[in-house]
């Protein structure tokens, strides 16, 4: 794989902290994290001071900081639980953001070597994506690969990559019903590959291990859709799934790419799938309406930025889904408020 020179001042690593003691987590990542600036956002419901070892360049944001920036207590935007990571996205001033959750540690490849997840995300984001024609040898820009026979030469320059979705070993991203029925199911298969998700193909996204170009798609990562009984843990939320479909529609419209595959992280156990199923089941059912909506969504030529796209998506959500369920109406309102907040905070910087 070709080497990409990473400028430290272009990257922020965002960490949503749901536990007070981050010592072991930070030490596991020290060789990687110590090269970059960190934004650590404490879950506003978490009490006490965060414990962070020395030797890291970081900023910590707490509930008081969130309240100061967001302002009105009546705002529909919530940064509770892992949604606190979105506040980190909001406060970043860097071109690239890498989001790693606090229950993940560096994974090893099939040769036993530790995976530098940050460098791999940057490689994904700084090499072209190919969403308009599928290359059967995966990413043609990886060293040792190229475009296959029949791939149109007019499409071989690719497009900019807006989002990089990493995977994880051990506890994979199954939903609560699957994990509850198969409690011993674990992901032990390491696949050394990156591919571009085809245009007009929807996909779920998890903020556990992602990287994105803030300048291209930043405001499209919206903390908008929350269930009535939504909890804090991954089995209890569908917010980032909604976010993933929003950002995928934006990328497709703006002719940007989304990659998935490498890098892997190792995901530790957290939460109870059976208990979480009570909170997530509503979202599982709603996806049957949400996915066809996003699949059919087309934006206008007037939408030329991510902010424009989010505004049009919000209007469609309100018109086509809002009347059938108040959660969709709230999501549309939250998306509008998020773009306003994003513009205000970025303008102040």
C-alpha positions in Angstrom: 0.0 0.0 0.0 1.4 3.4 -0.9 2.4 5.7 1.9 0.3 8.8 2.5 1.9 11.7 4.3 -0.4 12.6 7.2 -0.3 16.2 8.4 -1.0 16.2 12.1 -2.7 19.6 11.9 -5.3 18.2 9.5 -6.7 15.4 11.7 -8.8 15.3 14.9 -9.6 12.1 16.7 -13.0 12.3 18.3 -13.7 10.0 21.3 -17.1 9.8 23.0 -16.5 9.0 26.7 -19.1 6.8 28.4 -16.8 5.7 31.1 -14.8 7.9 33.5 -11.6 6.0 33.6 -10.0 6.1 30.1 -6.6 5.1 31.2 -6.4 1.6 29.8 -8.2 2.7 26.6 -5.7 5.6 26.0 -2.7 3.4 26.8 -3.8 0.8 24.3 -3.9 3.5 21.6 -0.9 5.6 22.8 1.4 4.9 19.8 -1.3 6.0 17.4 -3.2 8.7 19.4 -0.1 10.5 20.6 0.6 11.7 17.1 -2.7 13.6 16.8 -5.0 16.1 18.5 -7.8 14.5 20.4 -11.3 15.8 21.1 -12.8 13.9 24.0 -16.5 14.5 24.7 -17.9 13.3 28.0 -21.4 11.9 28.0 -23.4 14.7 29.6 -25.0 12.2 31.9 -21.7 10.8 33.1 -20.7 12.2 36.6 -17.2 12.8 37.8 -14.0 13.8 36.2 -12.4 11.9 33.4 -9.2 10.0 34.1 -6.8 10.5 31.2 -3.1 9.6 31.3 -0.4 12.2 30.5 1.2 12.6 27.1 -1.8 13.4 24.9 -2.7 16.6 23.1 -6.4 16.8 23.8 -9.4 19.0 24.6 -12.2 17.7 26.9 -15.8 18.9 26.5 -18.3 18.4 29.3 -22.0 19.1 29.8 -21.3 22.7 30.7 -19.4 23.2 27.4 -22.3 21.6 25.5 -24.8 23.8 27.1 -22.8 26.9 26.4 -22.5 26.1 22.7 -25.9 24.7 22.0 -27.7 27.4 24.0 -31.5 27.0 24.4 -32.6 24.0 26.5 -35.5 23.6 24.1 -33.3 22.4 21.2 -34.3 19.0 19.9 -30.6 18.0 19.5 -29.4 15.5 22.1 -25.8 14.6 22.8 -26.6 11.9 25.4 -24.8 8.6 25.3 -22.7 7.9 22.2 -24.4 10.9 20.5 -21.9 13.0 22.4 -19.4 12.2 19.6 -21.4 14.5 17.4 -20.5 17.4 19.6 -16.9 16.5 18.9 -17.5 16.7 15.2 -19.1 20.1 15.7 -16.1 21.5 17.7 -13.4 20.2 15.3 -11.5 22.6 13.1 -9.7 20.0 11.1 -10.2 18.7 7.6 -10.4 15.0 8.7 -12.2 13.5 11.7 -11.6 10.0 12.9 -14.1 8.6 15.4 -13.1 5.8 17.7 -15.3 4.6 20.6 -14.0 4.1 24.1 -14.7 0.3 24.1 -12.4 -0.4 21.1 -8.8 -1.3 21.1 -6.3 -1.7 18.2 -6.9 -4.9 16.3 -4.3 -7.2 14.7 -4.1 -8.3 11.1 -3.8 -11.9 10.0 0.0 -11.7 10.6 -0.4 -10.6 14.1 0.6 -7.0 13.4 -1.2 -4.1 15.1 -3.4 -2.1 12.7 -2.9 1.7 12.6 -6.6 2.5 12.1 -6.0 6.3 11.8 -3.5 6.0 9.0 -5.8 3.5 7.1 -8.8 5.9 7.4 -6.6 8.7 6.0 -5.5 6.5 3.1 -9.1 5.7 2.3 -10.1 9.4 2.4 -7.1 10.7 0.4 -7.3 8.1 -2.4 -10.1 8.2 -5.0 -13.3 6.2 -4.7 -15.1 4.5 -7.5 -18.9 4.5 -6.8 -20.2 4.5 -10.4 -18.8 1.2 -11.7 -17.8 -1.7 -9.4 -14.2 -3.0 -9.5 -14.2 -6.8 -8.7 -10.7 -6.6 -7.3 -11.9 -4.2 -4.6 -10.0 -0.9 -4.3 -8.0 -0.4 -7.5 -5.8 2.3 -5.8 -4.2 -0.2 -3.4 -0.6 -1.1 -4.1 -0.6 -4.3 -6.2 -4.1 -3.9 -7.6 -5.6 -2.1 -10.6 -8.8 -1.8 -12.6 -10.2 -5.0 -14.1 -10.7 -5.7 -17.8 -13.8 -3.9 -19.0 -13.7 -1.0 -16.5 -14.5 2.2 -18.4 -11.4 4.4 -18.8 -13.5 7.5 -18.4 -14.3 6.5 -14.8 -10.8 5.4 -13.7 -9.8 8.7 -12.2 -12.5 8.2 -9.6 -14.0 10.8 -7.3 -13.2 12.2 -3.8 -14.0 10.0 -0.9 -16.2 11.6 1.8 -16.6 8.8 4.3 -14.5 5.8 5.4 -16.3 3.1 7.4 -14.0 0.8 9.3 -15.0 -2.6 10.7 -14.3 -4.4 13.9 -13.3 -7.9 15.1 -14.9 -9.8 18.0 -18.3 -8.1 18.6 -19.6 -7.3 15.2 -22.4 -4.8 14.4 -25.3 -7.1 14.7 -28.7 -5.8 15.8 -30.2 -6.8 19.2 -32.4 -9.6 17.7 -29.5 -11.3 16.0 -27.2 -11.0 19.0 -29.9 -12.2 21.4 -30.6 -15.3 19.2 -26.9 -16.0 18.7 -25.2 -14.8 21.9 -21.9 -16.6 21.1 -21.6 -15.2 17.6 -18.3 -13.3 17.1 -16.5 -11.9 14.1 -13.0 -13.5 13.8 -12.5 -13.1 10.1 -10.0 -10.5 9.0 -10.4 -9.5 5.3 -7.6 -7.4 3.9 -9.7 -5.3 1.6 -11.4 -1.9 1.0 -14.2 -1.4 -1.4 -16.3 1.6 -2.6 -20.0 1.2 -1.9 -21.8 1.6 -5.2 -23.8 4.8 -5.9 -27.5 4.6 -5.0 -26.9 1.7 -2.6 -27.9 2.3 1.0 -25.9 1.1 3.9 -26.0 1.4 7.7 -23.1 3.3 9.3 -21.7 3.0 12.8 -19.8 5.9 14.4 -17.7 3.3 16.3 -14.9 3.4 13.8 -15.2 5.9 10.9 -13.3 8.7 9.2 -14.7 11.5 7.1 -13.8 14.7 5.3 -15.4 17.5 7.3 -15.2 20.0 4.4 -17.1 17.7 2.1 -19.7 15.9 4.3 -19.3 17.1 7.9 -22.8 18.6 8.4 -24.4 15.5 6.9 -23.5 13.5 9.9 -26.6 14.5 11.9 -27.6 13.4 15.4 -31.3 13.4 14.4 -33.3 10.2 14.7 -34.0 8.9 18.2 -36.4 6.2 19.4 -39.0 6.9 22.0 -37.2 4.5 24.5 -33.7 5.0 23.1 -30.9 4.1 25.4 -27.2 4.8 25.3 -25.6 1.6 23.9 -25.3 0.4 20.4 -28.1 -2.1 20.6 -30.4 0.5 21.8 -30.0 3.2 19.1 -30.7 3.7 15.5 -29.4 7.2 15.3 -26.2 6.4 13.4 -28.0 4.1 11.0 -30.2 7.1 10.1 -27.1 9.2 9.9 -25.5 6.7 7.6 -28.3 6.8 5.1 -28.4 10.6 5.2 -24.7 10.9 4.5 -24.9 8.2 1.8 -27.6 10.2 -0.1 -25.5 13.3 0.2 -22.4 11.6 -1.1 -24.3 10.1 -4.0 -25.8 13.4 -4.9 -22.5 15.3 -4.7 -20.7 12.6 -6.6 -18.5 11.6 -3.6 -17.4 8.2 -2.6 -18.0 6.0 0.5 -15.5 3.2 1.4 -15.9 0.3 3.7 -13.6 -2.5 4.9 -10.2 -1.7 6.5 -9.3 -0.6 9.1 -10.4 -3.0 11.8 -10.6 -2.3 15.5 -11.2 -4.8 18.3 -14.6 -4.3 20.0 -15.1 -5.3 23.6 -18.3 -6.5 25.3 -20.7 -3.8 26.5 -24.4 -4.0 27.1 -27.1 -6.7 27.2 -28.7 -7.6 23.9 -31.8 -9.1 25.4 -32.5 -6.1 27.5 -31.6 -3.7 24.7 -34.0 -5.5 22.3 -36.9 -3.9 24.2 -35.6 -0.5 23.3 -34.4 -1.2 19.7 -37.3 -3.3 18.4 -39.3 -0.2 17.5 -36.3 1.0 15.4 -36.0 -2.5 13.7 -39.6 -2.2 12.5 -39.3 1.4 11.4 -36.3 0.6 9.2 -38.8 -1.1 6.8 -40.2 2.3 6.1 -36.9 4.3 6.3 -34.9 2.3 3.9 -37.3 2.6 0.9 -37.6 6.3 1.6 -33.9 6.9 1.4 -33.6 4.6 -1.7 -36.2 6.7 -3.6 -34.9 10.1 -2.4 -33.5 12.4 -5.1 -32.2 15.9 -4.4 -32.4 18.9 -6.6 -29.6 20.5 -8.7 -29.8 23.5 -6.4 -28.3 21.4 -3.5 -24.6 21.9 -4.1 -23.3 21.6 -0.5 -23.8 19.1 2.3 -25.9 21.7 4.2 -28.2 22.2 1.2 -28.6 18.4 0.9 -29.5 18.0 4.6 -32.1 20.8 4.3 -33.8 19.0 1.4 -33.7 15.6 3.1 -35.3 17.2 6.2 -38.0 18.7 4.1 -38.7 15.3 2.4 -38.7 13.6 5.8 -41.3 16.0 7.2 -43.5 15.8 4.1 -43.4 12.1 3.4 -42.8 10.5 6.8 -43.7 13.1 9.4 -47.4 12.7 9.2 -47.2 8.9 9.9 -45.0 9.1 13.0 -44.0 11.9 15.3 -40.4 10.5 15.5 -39.9 11.4 11.9 -41.3 14.9 12.4 -38.8 15.4 15.3 -36.0 14.0 13.2 -36.8 16.5 10.4 -36.8 19.4 12.9 -33.5 18.2 14.5 -31.8 18.1 11.1 -32.8 21.7 10.4 -31.6 22.8 13.9 -28.3 20.8 13.4 -27.4 22.6 10.1 -28.1 26.0 11.8 -25.9 25.0 14.7 -23.2 23.7 12.4 -23.1 27.0 10.4 -23.1 29.1 13.5 -20.3 27.2 15.3 -18.1 27.0 12.2 -18.6 30.7 11.4 -17.5 31.6 14.9 -14.3 29.6 14.4 
